[in-house]
Amino acid sequence: MINKVVGAKYVSILKTWVPNMVAWGTAGGVALIHFTDWRLVLDYVPYINGKFSKDE
C-alpha cells in the first residue's frame, strides 16, 4: 500500500534507515531523561515509584 503512494525506491531506503532511527531515538530519549529531572520521569514507573516516597 505504501509502495503505491511513495514508491518502491523510497520504501527500501526507509527500511534501511529504520534501525538507525530507532537507535538514535532511544539514545536521545535516554539522554533527555538523564539531563532533565529524572525523578519526574521515574515517578510513573510503578516499581521504582515506591522506592522514592516523599517524607513531607
N, C-alpha and C positions, 0 to 999 in steps of 0.2 A: 504494500500500500504506500509506504514511504517512497519506494522507488519511482512510482508514478508522479509524485509531487516534486521530489527533489532531483532524482536521477541516481542511477546505479553508481556512478563515479563518486558522488559525494557521500553516499551511504557507506561505501567501502572505506573512504577516508575517515568518516566518523567512527567506524568500527575499530580502526587502528588507534584513534585518539581516546576512546573511552577509558581504557585502563590508566592512561596518563592523567586524564582529568579527574578520575576517582582518587588517584594517589595525591595529586596536588590539592584537591578539595579536602581530603582527610587531614593532610598536613596543615592546611590553612585553618581548619576547624580546631585542631589541637592547639595551634599557635594562638588562635583567638581566645580560647579558654585559658591558656597559660598566661597571656598578657592582660586579661581582664580579671574581674573579681571571680575567682574560681568557686568560692562559696555560693555565689548566686546561682551558678550552673548546677553544682552538686547538691543543692537543696532539693532538686527534683528527682534525684536518684534515690529510690526507696531504701536500699541497704545502707548507703552512706549517710542519708539524712538523719538517721537515729544516732550516729556517732557524734554529730556536732550539735547537740542540744544546747539551746541558749539558756543560760542560768541567770536570767534577768529578774 
